[in-house]
Structure formats: structure tokens, C-alpha cells
Amino acid sequence: MKRDTIDYETLRILFETNKLLNKCNTIESILSAIKIIAVKKLKYDYFSFFLHENRKFMLKESFKHPFSSDKLYHIKTDQGITGHAAKTGIPQVVQDVSKDKRYIQIRKDVKSELVVPVKIDGKVVGLINVESRKIGFFSHRDMFLMNSIAEQAAITLKKVMDKELIENSNKRLRNLNDIGKVVNSTLDLDIIFRYILDYIYKEMNYDFIAILLLDKDKLYSKAGIGFTKKQLESYSAKVGQGICGMVVKTGKPLLINDVSKVPFYINQASKTKAELSVPIRFKEKIIGVLNVESGLVNAFNNEDLVYLSALADQVASAIKNAQLYEKIKNFNKTLKKEVADATKELVEANIELKRLNEIKSEFVSTVSHELRTPLTSIIGYVSVIKDGEAGEISETQKEFLGIVKEESERLLRLISDLLDISKIDSGKMRFNFTETDASLIAQNSAKEMESLFAKKGITLDLELDRNVAAIKADPDKIKQILYNLLTNALKFSKPGTTVKVISKDKGNHVQFDITDQGIGISKEDIPKLFKKFSQIDSKMTREVGGTGLGLAICEYLVKQHGGNIWVKSESGKGSTFSFTIKK
């Protein structure tokens, strides 16, 4: 078999890779499967897989790597051929490493090297490195194979990572619920603090943990793990002093992954390298700080911050409840009035707890991520069967499969809208702004939808201003806006009508108009259009369905591009949806 030939054997290897990866349900098993293919099937002399963890690319799997036993071994993104691939996200093939100044020698007999990045959602999360003892060993076939394997690995890794994320989120939700039951079942602060600290220490493996309460303008440690008794008893910090004091001053959590770079850090435990501190807040008032520390740099991430903040909310309610109990015990002649006031505060505390529980329940929405992978597979397999690639089928079967495919694609779009709204609400929607040809995006978007318009007997007409200057935008997001607006125009237009896409240069911005001859919109319904989950109540709207999220998503995307979106319409006379994008 020639190494530069993409033939049946190549496809067989990719099929075996896919088969192996589909059986994997852990990250370790995925990396092991890739090693088997690289070493046993492709006969590469050396193999390494680096996975991105805590801002570093750590060596997680290898074959004949001299540092395979070093659990802390990693590469730097600005050094070596592998580091260059990590930094640029571009595959690297070097046929003679002795002639490449970037090469860092790990093994003496390596002559050629191939590095392929593994990307999830455009971000490099891993690197596959293979090496040979021969000069000029790697061919186009090797590049094709390793790129294909990297893509398959990315799909499987994302599925496993998403599953682990959901499992961890569900586990943490259950733990938060259990903690809430315990801390709200007692009014003894010592029991509450001990339970919280023991839980954090066992479940989160932090080296140092402390609960500090605010008394006037100073923080005092009330309980801790990892510190000596003397360290706990002697600690105090003014508001604005040290990391904990700064949290009280600003009212915001602080995630410090290298305390040596923080000028206001106060060294309490000599082994501390990273620190995470969150405010303990009750009714917008800060009453203390929950603080954790680690002996490792880059020990914390945003998930730790969110989770620790939720724990701090549990602690806050428990502390206030306990303090209220102490207050009740010392009531005098004004007991009746004091009890009434305390009861009111307890009711408000319970309302606050209910709000927190509602926030926790929203985490469960993450399961919608799990729906996309099987649904995509269903669409793919239905397409294969419908096209006759899995055997001959009748016209009736083909018609039914076409309906299944269309409905599945519709469901996938609905799920995508829900996920987009979730990203928007959580502030996790990402944008990639580049110099972009606005007219070309509109042209490509229309071209992709031509068959849908033709199928319904609707003409799609373009009037694009070719003198429009380049805009700085996210091409995918502009395409998404156009797709949503064109889809709406298609839904509410009748056969024999025309939909126009017009672009105009408006000086400091570009304007797009999507005009249809459809059912139109009444004046009283226009204000509802861009609200989430809002749909116009009409017979045709009920027939075509939808989540009522498309226009809300469009409005958000447009505003992120410095533009505006609006509609002009009359009932029965068609509609024109317009939006602008800042140059």
C-alpha cells in the first residue's frame, strides 16, 4: 500500500477509527483508541496526545515518550513544532526536523514530524503528534488520515465532555440540595461551618478553606481546614486589605490563579499558589467571605467560582438564620414585636432560598445539548436511506423519509434556537469579528436557500450594492440573521410571489432589507415580534409553528454588531425586515 494514496485501505482505517471511538465513553479511552490506530494500524514510530487543561497542553497519552511518567509534563504554545500548532491551530508537517529551527529534540532518532490540532467549536483542545525515524516520511495520505482522525476525536471528545459536564452539574445540584437541607436543619453555626468545610474539602480537594465573617470593618476567620489553629485565630483583614478584604470592598468574587502576581496578596499559608474568594451575601449585604486556596498554580476555573458562589449563598442563609435565632433567645419585654420582625425576615430568607432553587433548576436545561448529537445522526442516516444508499426503497417510503428528515431538521433548528437563547441569557455567546464582504455573505445565504424557495414556487431576487465596503463582523452571525429573516419570509409567502434581498451603503453602516409579498403584520402585533417566545396569533402562524425565538436572536446579534433591526408592514400587504451592521 502506497503511503501517498487515499484508497480503500485509508477509508477502512477511518471506519475502524470511528468504530473504536463510538465505543469510548471516557476521555482516557478516546486517547487510547487514537494511540492504537496511530501505532498499530499506521505504524508510526512515536505518538503523543496533548490535552488542554488549566491553560496548558498536558501530555495525556503517548507511545515511547521519554516523559510519559511525568504527570505534569506539558508543552508551551510558543515553543517547538507542536507548540506552534497549538498556537496557530494549523496542522504542521516537517519532513526533516534538522532543518526546522522550531524543533526541540526529545528523542535523538526522530527525523520527521506531523502535528494535527484537535478543535472543538473552533478552539484547539488537543494535539496529536506523530513522529518517524525517516526523513520525508509523511505523505498527503498521512495528513488526510490524521486530520480526519482529529475531527472524529473532536466529535467524540465533545460528546464525552458535555456528558461529564452535565453529570457534574447534576451532581453539584444534588449536593447543593443536600447541603441546603443540612444547614437549614440546624441553628448551630459550628455544625454548619464544620459540615460545609468537610464537604468542600472532600468533594473539591482544595488545600486550604476558610469561612470569614465581617464584624464592623474587619474580617475574622470563624472556621477553616488546612490552616493551623494559630493561623486561624490570628487572621484578620480590614475591608480592602488582601484578596478577601478586596472581595468585601468590591462585592465581586476574585479568582487568582497565581497569587505571586497580585500586589495586594497577604501570605497566610506559605504553600498557597492560587486563591478563590467569593462574598457571602445576604439581601445584597456582604456579611463575610468563603475562601479556598491551592498549592497549585491555575487550580481554579469559572465552574469552581459559580459553584463556590452557590455554596456561599447557602452559608449566608444559614448564618443569618442562626444569628436570628440568637437574637430571639435574648429577647426581653419587646419579644412579641421582635418575633414578628424576625418571622418576616425568615419568610424573606425562605423566598430568597426559593429563588436560589429556581436558579439551580435552570442548570437542568443543559440536557438540551445532549439532544443535538443523536438528532444530527438521525438526520444523516435518514438522508442515506432516502437517497437509496442503503438499498432500494419505494417512492412512498422515500416520501415518508423526506417528511421525517424535514421534521427532524425543524426540530434541530428549534433546539439550536433554544441553545442560542441560553447562550445569550448566560452571556456565553461568542463572536469572531473579521473583515467581511457583506454582499458576498448575502449572496451565499440566498444561494443556499434557493432550492427551498424554488420548491415552494417563490422567486428569490437579489439587489446587492456591489460598492458596499467591507464590514467588520462575524460572518456566521450575519448569515444566521439572514437565514432567520429569509426563513420567515418563506414561511409566510404564497407561491408565485417574490422575496427580495437588498443591500445598501449607508455611510457608516450597511443596511439589509428583506422584502416579501406575504400575509403582512398588523400594527398592534409589531411590538411583539422581537420578544422571546412571542408569536402572532394567526391561523398561518399556528400552521408553520416555531419557538418564537428567531427574531429575538436576530435582534441580539444585530445589536452586538452595533446596528438596529426593525420592520415595516401592513396586514395583507407583505413585510420588509431591515437591519444595519456598523462598518
ZITAJO-V701756 format. One line per field, one symbol per residue. phi: phi as a letter, one per 30 degrees, with the letter a starting at -180 (. if undefined). A space follows every 50 residues. Layout:
# ZITAJO-V701756
phi->???
This chain:
# ZITAJO-V701756
phi->.ddcccbeddddddddddddddddbbdddddddddedddddciddbbbbc cdbhibccdcaabicdcddddcdbccdcbidddddddcicebbbdbddcc dddcdcbdcdcbbbbbdccbhicdcabccbbbdcdiddcddddddddddd dddddddddddddddddddddddddddddedddccbccddddddddddde dddchddbbbccccbicbcbdcaabjcdeddddddabdejcidddddddd ibdbcccaddccdcdcdcbdddcbbbbbdcbbhicdclbcbbbbdcdhdc bddddddddddddddedddddddddddddcdcdceddddddddddddddd dddddddddddddddddddddddddddedddddddddidckdbddddddd dddedddddddddddddddddddddcicdcbbdbdbddddddddddddce dddddcicdcccbcddcdddccaceddddddddddddddddccceicbcc cbbbdcicacccbccbcddibdeddeddeccdicbddbddddddikcice dddeddddddcicbbabbabeibibbcbbcbdd
